[in-house]
Amino acid sequence: MIYILLGANLGNRVQTLNRAVDLISERVGPVLHGSSFYETAPWGVTDQPAYVNQVLAVETTFLPEEVLIQTQGIEQELGRVRLEKWGARVIDIDILFYDQLMLRTDALTIPHPLLHQRRFTLVPLAEIAPDFVHPILQKTTLELLADCEDEGEVMLVY
């Protein structure tokens, strides 16, 4: 089981996320659970529009690097252009967890190294995987959320 974060703050955000879900289910594996959509404050670079975020639980037979290739291909197909770190974007797809795997390469770090510092990630993740234990920090998603110092607004859209 892998957990993937989707985010968009340009264009029709919800439509883009729905299209990303369809493409992930076609190219990565079946989407077993999807969180609600949350409108969230930008993080890192704050002078930009609000995001809509969603977390997916996906079953896959691909290796982590193959999942990354597929998700980056989906980003590109949906119009992602990488200009500025943490800048505005049509779509962002991040691999949060891949089972209990711990991986660090030049291209990919699993678990996602900043997920425990971001409410926009933890709130939707807690909705679908409240008891998932972070393999490094050894805390559940709910415990990570309770400890998170990020005060960025996260509002349920639907």
C-alpha angles and dihedrals in degrees: 000000000000129000118216129189119214122196137173134171104166129069122355096346100188093044090051092050091049090052090048090053090052092049093046091052090050098044108024105027145280116322104230098181136008126192124227118272115267128195107220140186115252115262127210096006104040101180096087140080122291118269133232111220135188133175122217132198107214133184113217142169092200123106115246094259090052090051088052092051091049095047093046088050089052091049090052093047090052092052105266114164116185108220108135132020108253089001128140115295144176091229139358123188118189128182105226102176136359103198105290093322120141112202134165121181133145089265104035141028120190125220091040102257097225103037095103090057096053125080090191087065101036099049096058091037090053089053093061103022109025094154099042108127118224104235094221104032093038093218130121121246089255091052091049090050092049090051096043113116094195109117096190114139117256114185127182111244098177 
